[in-house]
Amino acid sequence: MDEINLIAKAKEGDRKALAELVKKYEQTVYNFSFKICRDPDKAENIMQETFLSMVRSLHQFDGSSKLSTWIYRIVANHCLMAARKLRHKSFVSIDDEDSLYNESEIADWNSAPFMSTENQELREILDSAIQKLSPDYRIVFLLRDVEGLSTEETAKVTQLTVAAVKSRLHRARAFLRKDINEAMQI
């Protein structure tokens, strides 16, 4: 059964259709929430909260976006709420663009020996840098550069303007570039 029919049946109360939708998006929701919070238990909890929210508000889904975009919005909202509860954890401020760019410190990626993303050390450095981003920036970065959503889809998910998404993505990438360069300069 195609997704449109599944959604219609789920809205009518068909538990089987709802279960199929949950099953279809279960791994995507867990993976995305894990990428943001980096904790399996928190990711599992966010996944459950996401599907509970989805079940409660599926009647509000109007089809103006893809269901996956709508679900990403729910996950992102739950992740942001969880992050706000952890205000004691400090994140790096990347709102000061001047501190992100120092041309003399930018590594020459053409000659870097870590070109392969399969390299475990580089993945660890990148993962560490991503975790230093505040959740607001991390979500935009992950949606665009990891999940592959368009700028417009990311804007819908995050309920930001396209310009705000571009700005946050630009700042997140600049911060990550700087942080990775610093980590690689041993």
Secondary structure, DSSP 8 states (H G I E B T S, - for coil): --HHHHHHHHHTT-HHHHHHHHHHHHHHHHHHHHHHH--HHHHHHHHHHHHHHHHHHGGG--SSS-HHHHHHHHHHHHHHHHHHHTTTS-------GGGG--GGG---TTS-TT--TT-HHHHHHHHHHHHHS-HHHHHHHIIIIIS---HHHHHHHHT--HHHHHHHHHHHHHHHHHHHHHHH--
